[in-house]
């Protein structure tokens, strides 16, 4: 009888173990041949609720922003602000003539002139600062100083098909207007080539090789190809037929040049003239007098924009800024090392992290579900940065990239998480707050046999099921 009872209990235990939500999840025809790394952990008990290949690193897409933003909050602090300074050299005569130059010294601020967050009236404040310095005329030039970041402004791990588009701009020491160029088209009937009518900002030297076609598409399916510093872009793909002023966004080849032109125009409008044309330098300047310091919004605001709207541009600037804490000039390699070393010092499994950028654009990035859950657990217990990090994540069925995720389900507004999507990759990582407990989770899926929408539906079903399990 005792043997029978023992074996009966054993069968019950085995049956319960076999009925984990991840088992049915993996067996689904969409996912049975996919690479999956999955973990769900109860943060109140420390118990792993479910897992599957949780230590295997797979391509993570934009969920990599979780690593970037968590590290930045820890190392830079939620109150950190990027700085851009206006500086002068030479002497100012009694009549207000500066016998020297005015410098814009870049500090890597991604919000300068941004349409997302930041001071939209900053340019006038800069003009007022020059006037307060007593300058009415410049016997010299306006100079942009780009030294804080390395000259390699494009990450070598990014794909050629992404370069030239607004979501993959160069990461220059001076960012301006989100490093984005708006290109306006007038399209005709189906099968014709739409006409490019203008750009914002206007760049007279800009040339386009236009291979776009007008089709019955309902959205923007056109892509730019090009490299930083060169004023030439080719455009392929399609846009809707019979549209006027249809906008497709490219990157800005060299943002500092546009900032120089706009600031010089603003100064001239205020009556301040220059005797020489503006220029950009990439060598360090010294012995200059600071006449104004422009501060970005605080890092917690920037991180919120990064995670809620999956802002690649901001993410790459925050990523690169990390290495400024250890070296004179920021670099991708420097930031990678700082991130890995920081989490290693806290005994996180950095051997399961392969990070090559800040945004997750590179298909060579890879992370395990276990690593993500470790970071989420750590940040949830952080006295300094828990709120800033938690509140930076999109909310299910409410905002950002999770606006439609789990909408009209019992988990609407109960999930704070970051999503990630590129070709053949669908990922989510974050927190579930339900039934008086918080679950940290990561679900990373590569190479599913289905559409992104179909895979998302399976992930939603899994989260609904796992969140309903008893403690």
VONUTI-408828 format. One line per 2 residues: number of its first residue (from 1); their letters; for each residue x, y, z of C-alpha. Coordinates in Angstrom, 1 decimal. Last residue first. Example, Ala and Ser with C-alpha at 12.3 -4.5 7.8 and 13.67 -1.06 7.14 Angstrom:
2
2) sa) 13.7/-1.1/7.1 | 12.3/-4.5/7.8
END
This chain:
471
471) xx) 1.5/30.7/-5.7 | -1.5/29.7/-7.8
469) xx) -1.3/30.0/-11.6 | -3.3/32.8/-13.1
467) xx) -0.3/34.8/-14.2 | 1.0/31.8/-16.1
465) xx) -2.2/31.5/-18.2 | -2.6/35.2/-19.1
463) xx) 1.1/35.4/-19.9 | 0.9/32.4/-22.1
461) xx) -2.1/33.6/-24.0 | -0.5/37.0/-24.6
459) xx) 2.6/35.3/-25.9 | 0.5/33.2/-28.3
457) xx) -1.2/36.4/-29.6 | 2.2/38.0/-30.1
455) xx) 3.3/35.0/-32.2 | 0.3/35.4/-34.5
453) xx) 0.9/39.2/-34.9 | 4.6/38.7/-35.7
451) xx) 3.6/36.2/-38.4 | 4.1/32.5/-38.1
449) xx) 6.7/29.8/-38.1 | 8.8/31.2/-35.3
447) xx) 12.4/32.1/-35.9 | 13.4/33.7/-32.7
445) xx) 11.4/34.0/-29.5 | 12.3/35.8/-26.3
443) xx) 9.9/35.7/-23.3 | 11.1/37.4/-20.2
441) xx) 9.2/37.7/-16.9 | 9.3/39.3/-13.5
439) xx) 6.1/38.5/-11.5 | 4.7/40.8/-8.9
437) xx) 2.2/39.7/-6.3 | -1.1/40.9/-4.9
435) xx) -3.2/38.9/-7.3 | -1.7/40.8/-10.3
433) xx) 1.3/42.9/-11.2 | 3.1/41.5/-14.2
431) xx) 6.6/42.9/-14.8 | 9.0/43.2/-17.7
429) xx) 10.3/41.4/-20.8 | 8.8/40.9/-24.2
427) xx) 10.3/39.5/-27.4 | 9.5/38.8/-31.1
425) xx) 12.2/38.1/-33.6 | 11.9/36.7/-37.2
423) xx) 12.7/40.2/-38.6 | 12.8/42.7/-35.8
421) xx) 10.6/43.2/-32.8 | 11.2/43.9/-29.1
419) xx) 8.8/44.7/-26.4 | 9.5/46.4/-23.0
417) xx) 7.2/45.7/-20.1 | 4.8/47.0/-17.4
415) xx) 1.9/44.6/-17.3 | -1.3/45.0/-15.2
413) xx) -2.8/47.8/-17.3 | -4.8/45.2/-19.3
411) xx) -3.9/41.8/-17.7 | -7.6/40.7/-17.3
409) xx) -8.0/41.2/-21.0 | -9.4/44.1/-23.1
407) xx) -5.9/45.0/-24.4 | -3.2/42.4/-23.7
405) xx) -0.9/44.3/-26.1 | -2.6/47.1/-28.0
403) xx) -0.9/50.1/-26.4 | 2.2/48.0/-25.5
401) xx) 4.6/49.9/-27.9 | 3.6/53.2/-26.2
399) xx) 0.5/53.3/-24.0 | -2.5/51.7/-22.4
397) xx) -3.3/48.1/-23.3 | -0.3/46.9/-21.4
395) xx) 1.8/49.6/-19.8 | 5.0/50.8/-21.4
393) xx) 8.1/50.8/-19.2 | 9.7/54.0/-17.9
391) xx) 7.6/53.9/-14.7 | 9.4/50.8/-13.6
389) xx) 12.8/52.3/-14.2 | 12.2/55.6/-12.6
387) xx) 10.4/54.0/-9.7 | 13.0/51.4/-8.9
385) xx) 15.9/53.8/-9.3 | 17.3/54.8/-5.9
383) xx) 16.1/52.1/-3.5 | 16.7/49.3/-6.1
381) xx) 14.7/46.2/-5.3 | 12.7/46.2/-8.6
379) xx) 15.9/47.1/-10.4 | 17.6/43.9/-9.2
377) xx) 14.7/41.6/-10.0 | 14.4/43.1/-13.5
375) xx) 18.1/42.7/-14.1 | 18.0/39.0/-13.0
373) xx) 14.9/38.4/-15.1 | 16.7/39.8/-18.1
371) xx) 19.7/37.6/-17.5 | 17.5/34.5/-17.1
369) xx) 15.6/35.2/-20.3 | 19.0/35.1/-22.1
367) xx) 20.4/37.9/-24.2 | 21.7/38.2/-27.7
365) xx) 22.8/41.1/-29.9 | 24.2/40.1/-33.3
363) xx) 20.9/41.2/-35.0 | 21.9/44.8/-34.3
361) xx) 19.0/47.2/-33.7 | 18.8/46.4/-30.0
359) xx) 18.9/50.0/-28.9 | 22.2/50.4/-27.0
357) xx) 24.6/48.5/-29.2 | 26.8/45.4/-29.3
355) xx) 25.5/43.4/-26.3 | 26.0/39.7/-25.9
353) xx) 24.7/38.8/-22.4 | 24.5/35.2/-21.1
351) xx) 28.1/35.3/-20.0 | 27.0/38.3/-18.0
349) xx) 25.2/36.1/-15.4 | 24.6/38.8/-12.7
347) xx) 27.1/38.7/-9.8 | 26.7/42.4/-9.0
345) xx) 30.3/43.1/-10.2 | 29.3/41.2/-13.4
343) xx) 26.5/43.7/-13.9 | 28.9/46.6/-13.9
341) xx) 31.6/44.9/-15.9 | 29.3/44.0/-18.7
339) xx) 27.8/47.5/-18.9 | 31.2/49.2/-18.8
337) xx) 32.7/46.9/-21.4 | 29.9/47.5/-23.9
335) xx) 30.2/51.3/-23.3 | 33.9/51.3/-24.1
333) xx) 33.4/49.2/-27.2 | 30.8/51.6/-28.5
331) xx) 33.0/54.6/-27.9 | 33.0/57.8/-25.8
329) xx) 36.0/60.0/-25.8 | 37.9/61.0/-22.7
327) xx) 37.3/57.6/-21.0 | 35.7/56.2/-17.9
325) xx) 32.4/58.1/-17.3 | 32.3/59.0/-21.0
323) xx) 31.7/55.3/-21.6 | 28.1/55.5/-20.4
321) xx) 27.4/58.4/-22.8 | 27.5/55.9/-25.7
319) xx) 24.5/53.9/-24.4 | 22.5/57.1/-23.5
317) xx) 23.1/58.3/-27.1 | 22.2/55.0/-28.6
315) xx) 19.0/54.8/-26.6 | 17.9/58.3/-27.6
313) xx) 18.1/57.5/-31.3 | 16.5/54.0/-30.9
311) xx) 13.4/55.4/-29.3 | 11.3/52.4/-28.3
309) xx) 8.2/54.6/-27.5 | 7.8/53.7/-23.9
307) xx) 11.3/52.5/-23.3 | 13.4/55.3/-24.8
305) xx) 10.9/58.1/-23.9 | 10.9/57.0/-20.3
303) xx) 14.7/56.8/-20.3 | 14.9/60.4/-21.4
301) xx) 12.6/61.5/-18.6 | 14.6/59.6/-16.0
299) xx) 17.7/61.0/-17.5 | 16.8/64.6/-16.7
297) xx) 15.8/66.9/-19.5 | 18.8/68.4/-21.4
295) xx) 20.9/71.2/-20.0 | 22.3/74.1/-22.0
293) xx) 25.3/75.8/-20.5 | 26.0/79.4/-21.5
291) xx) 29.0/81.9/-21.8 | 31.8/79.4/-21.2
289) xx) 35.1/81.0/-21.8 | 37.6/79.2/-23.9
287) xx) 41.2/78.2/-22.9 | 40.8/74.8/-24.5
285) xx) 39.3/73.1/-27.6 | 39.5/69.4/-28.3
283) xx) 39.7/68.4/-32.0 | 36.8/67.3/-34.1
281) xx) 36.1/70.7/-35.7 | 33.0/71.9/-37.6
279) xx) 32.8/75.2/-39.5 | 30.8/78.4/-39.9
277) xx) 31.7/81.0/-42.5 | 33.8/84.1/-41.6
275) xx) 33.1/87.7/-40.8 | 30.2/87.0/-38.5
273) xx) 27.1/89.1/-37.6 | 25.0/89.7/-34.6
271) xx) 21.9/91.7/-35.4 | 19.3/89.5/-33.8
269) xx) 18.4/88.0/-37.2 | 22.1/87.4/-37.6
267) xx) 22.1/85.4/-34.4 | 19.1/83.3/-35.5
265) xx) 20.7/82.6/-38.9 | 23.9/81.6/-37.3
263) xx) 22.0/79.2/-35.0 | 20.1/77.6/-37.8
261) xx) 23.2/77.2/-40.0 | 25.3/75.8/-37.1
259) xx) 22.5/73.4/-36.1 | 22.2/72.1/-39.7
257) xx) 26.0/71.6/-39.9 | 26.0/69.8/-36.6
255) xx) 23.4/67.3/-37.8 | 25.6/65.7/-40.5
253) xx) 23.9/63.3/-42.9 | 20.5/63.8/-41.2
251) xx) 18.7/60.4/-41.3 | 15.7/59.8/-43.5
249) xx) 12.0/60.1/-42.9 | 9.2/59.6/-45.5
247) xx) 6.5/62.3/-45.6 | 3.6/62.4/-48.0
245) xx) 3.0/66.0/-49.0 | 0.5/65.1/-51.7
243) xx) -0.9/61.6/-52.1 | -2.2/59.9/-55.3
241) xx) -0.6/56.5/-54.7 | 0.5/55.2/-51.3
239) xx) 4.3/54.7/-50.9 | 6.7/52.1/-52.2
237) xx) 10.2/50.8/-51.9 | 13.5/52.3/-52.7
235) xx) 15.3/55.5/-51.8 | 19.0/56.3/-52.6
233) xx) 20.6/59.0/-50.4 | 23.3/61.5/-51.1
231) xx) 24.6/64.3/-48.9 | 27.5/62.3/-47.4
229) xx) 28.5/62.9/-43.7 | 26.8/59.7/-42.6
227) xx) 26.0/56.8/-44.9 | 23.2/56.0/-47.3
225) xx) 20.1/53.9/-48.1 | 16.6/55.2/-47.5
223) xx) 13.5/53.0/-47.2 | 10.0/53.3/-48.5
221) xx) 7.1/51.2/-47.2 | 5.1/54.1/-45.8
219) xx) 1.4/53.0/-45.5 | -1.8/52.1/-47.3
217) xx) -0.1/50.3/-50.2 | -2.0/50.6/-53.5
215) xx) 1.3/51.6/-55.3 | 3.3/54.7/-56.1
213) xx) 6.9/53.6/-56.7 | 10.2/54.7/-55.1
211) xx) 13.5/54.4/-57.0 | 14.6/58.0/-56.3
209) xx) 18.3/58.6/-56.2 | 18.4/61.6/-54.0
207) xx) 20.8/64.5/-53.8 | 21.3/66.9/-50.9
205) xx) 23.5/70.0/-51.5 | 20.7/72.5/-50.8
203) xx) 19.8/71.0/-47.5 | 16.4/72.1/-46.3
201) xx) 15.3/70.9/-42.9 | 12.8/69.7/-43.8
199) xx) 12.9/68.4/-47.4 | 11.2/69.4/-50.6
197) xx) 9.1/68.3/-53.6 | 10.3/64.7/-54.2
195) xx) 8.1/63.4/-57.1 | 6.5/60.0/-56.9
193) xx) 7.5/57.4/-59.5 | 4.5/55.9/-61.3
191) xx) 3.1/52.4/-61.0 | -0.2/53.4/-59.3
189) xx) -1.2/57.0/-60.1 | 0.6/60.0/-58.7
187) xx) 2.7/60.6/-55.6 | 3.8/64.0/-54.3
185) xx) 6.6/63.4/-51.9 | 8.1/65.2/-48.9
183) xx) 11.5/64.1/-47.3 | 11.8/64.7/-43.5
181) xx) 15.4/64.6/-42.3 | 16.1/63.2/-38.8
179) xx) 19.0/63.6/-36.5 | 16.4/63.9/-33.7
177) xx) 16.3/67.6/-34.7 | 19.9/68.0/-33.6
175) xx) 22.5/65.7/-32.2 | 26.1/66.9/-31.6
173) xx) 28.7/64.4/-30.6 | 27.3/62.3/-33.5
171) xx) 25.4/59.0/-33.3 | 24.5/58.4/-36.9
169) xx) 20.8/57.7/-37.5 | 19.2/54.3/-37.4
167) xx) 15.5/55.0/-36.9 | 15.6/57.9/-39.3
165) xx) 16.8/55.7/-42.2 | 20.2/56.0/-43.9
163) xx) 21.5/52.7/-42.4 | 18.8/50.1/-41.9
161) xx) 19.4/48.0/-45.0 | 23.2/48.2/-44.4
159) xx) 22.7/46.3/-41.1 | 24.1/47.4/-37.8
157) xx) 27.1/45.7/-36.2 | 29.5/48.4/-37.3
155) xx) 27.6/51.0/-35.2 | 27.5/54.2/-37.2
153) xx) 29.1/57.4/-35.7 | 32.6/56.1/-35.9
151) xx) 34.2/59.5/-35.1 | 34.2/58.7/-31.4
149) xx) 32.0/60.8/-29.1 | 33.0/63.8/-27.0
147) xx) 34.9/65.6/-29.7 | 32.5/67.4/-32.0
145) xx) 33.1/71.1/-31.6 | 30.7/73.2/-33.8
143) xx) 32.3/76.6/-34.8 | 30.7/80.0/-35.4
141) xx) 33.3/82.2/-37.1 | 35.6/85.1/-36.6
139) xx) 35.4/88.8/-36.2 | 32.1/88.4/-34.4
137) xx) 29.8/91.3/-33.9 | 27.3/92.4/-31.2
135) xx) 28.7/90.4/-28.3 | 28.1/91.8/-24.8
133) xx) 28.0/88.3/-23.1 | 24.3/89.1/-22.5
131) xx) 23.8/89.1/-26.3 | 25.4/85.7/-26.7
129) xx) 23.2/84.4/-23.9 | 20.1/85.9/-25.5
127) xx) 20.9/84.0/-28.8 | 21.3/80.8/-26.9
125) xx) 18.0/81.4/-25.1 | 16.4/82.0/-28.5
123) xx) 17.7/78.6/-29.7 | 16.4/76.8/-26.7
121) xx) 12.7/77.4/-27.4 | 11.7/73.8/-28.0
119) xx) 13.2/72.8/-24.6 | 13.2/69.0/-24.4
117) xx) 11.0/66.1/-25.3 | 9.9/64.3/-28.5
115) xx) 10.3/66.7/-31.4 | 14.0/67.1/-30.6
113) xx) 15.8/70.4/-31.1 | 18.5/69.2/-28.7
111) xx) 17.1/66.0/-27.1 | 19.9/63.7/-28.0
109) xx) 22.4/65.6/-25.9 | 25.9/64.2/-26.8
107) xx) 27.9/67.0/-25.1 | 28.7/69.1/-28.1
105) xx) 30.7/72.3/-27.7 | 29.0/75.0/-29.7
103) xx) 31.9/77.5/-30.2 | 31.9/81.3/-30.8
101) xx) 35.1/82.6/-32.4 | 37.6/85.3/-32.0
99) xx) 37.9/89.1/-31.9 | 34.4/89.5/-30.5
97) xx) 33.2/93.0/-31.3 | 30.9/94.5/-28.7
95) xx) 31.9/98.2/-29.1 | 34.1/98.0/-26.0
93) xx) 36.1/95.1/-27.5 | 35.4/91.4/-26.7
91) xx) 38.6/89.4/-26.5 | 39.5/86.0/-27.9
89) xx) 37.8/82.7/-27.4 | 34.1/82.0/-26.8
87) xx) 32.0/79.1/-25.5 | 28.4/77.9/-25.7
85) xx) 28.0/74.6/-23.8 | 26.0/71.5/-24.4
83) xx) 25.4/69.4/-21.3 | 23.5/66.1/-20.9
81) xx) 21.6/65.8/-17.7 | 21.8/63.2/-14.9
79) xx) 18.9/63.2/-12.3 | 18.1/59.5/-12.7
77) xx) 21.7/58.6/-12.0 | 24.6/58.0/-14.3
75) xx) 25.7/54.6/-13.2 | 22.4/53.0/-12.0
73) xx) 20.1/54.9/-14.3 | 22.3/54.2/-17.2
71) xx) 22.6/50.5/-16.5 | 18.8/50.1/-16.3
69) xx) 18.4/52.1/-19.5 | 20.9/50.1/-21.5
67) xx) 19.8/46.6/-20.3 | 16.1/47.4/-20.8
65) xx) 16.9/48.8/-24.2 | 18.0/45.3/-25.2
63) xx) 14.3/44.5/-25.3 | 14.5/46.3/-28.7
61) xx) 15.7/43.2/-30.5 | 16.7/40.2/-28.3
59) xx) 18.4/37.7/-30.4 | 18.9/34.5/-28.3
57) xx) 21.0/33.7/-25.2 | 20.2/30.3/-23.6
55) xx) 20.0/30.4/-19.8 | 16.2/30.3/-19.7
53) xx) 15.9/27.3/-22.0 | 12.3/27.1/-20.8
51) xx) 11.1/28.5/-17.5 | 8.1/28.7/-15.2
49) xx) 7.2/29.9/-11.7 | 10.8/30.5/-10.6
47) xx) 10.5/31.2/-6.9 | 12.1/34.3/-5.4
45) xx) 9.1/34.5/-3.0 | 7.9/38.1/-3.5
43) xx) 9.6/38.4/-6.9 | 7.7/35.5/-8.4
41) xx) 9.8/34.5/-11.5 | 8.9/33.8/-15.1
39) xx) 11.5/32.6/-17.6 | 11.7/32.0/-21.3
37) xx) 14.3/31.5/-24.0 | 12.9/30.2/-27.2
35) xx) 14.5/29.3/-30.5 | 11.6/28.3/-32.8
33) xx) 10.8/24.8/-34.2 | 7.8/24.1/-32.0
31) xx) 6.7/27.8/-32.0 | 4.0/28.2/-34.6
29) xx) 2.9/24.6/-34.4 | 2.3/25.1/-30.6
27) xx) 4.3/22.6/-28.6 | 6.4/25.3/-26.9
25) xx) 3.4/27.1/-25.4 | 1.9/23.8/-24.3
23) xx) 5.0/23.1/-22.2 | 5.5/26.7/-21.2
21) xx) 2.2/26.8/-19.3 | 3.5/24.1/-16.9
19) xx) 1.5/20.9/-17.2 | 4.4/18.5/-17.2
17) xx) 5.4/19.4/-13.7 | 1.9/18.7/-12.4
15) xx) 1.9/15.3/-14.2 | 5.3/14.4/-12.7
13) xx) 4.1/15.3/-9.2 | 0.9/13.3/-9.6
11) xx) 2.8/10.3/-11.0 | 5.1/10.5/-8.0
9) xx) 2.2/10.7/-5.6 | 0.7/7.6/-7.1
7) xx) 4.1/5.9/-6.9 | 4.4/6.6/-3.2
5) xx) 0.8/5.6/-2.5 | 1.3/2.3/-4.3
3) xx) 4.6/1.7/-2.5 | 2.8/2.4/0.9
1) x) 0.0/0.0/0.0
END
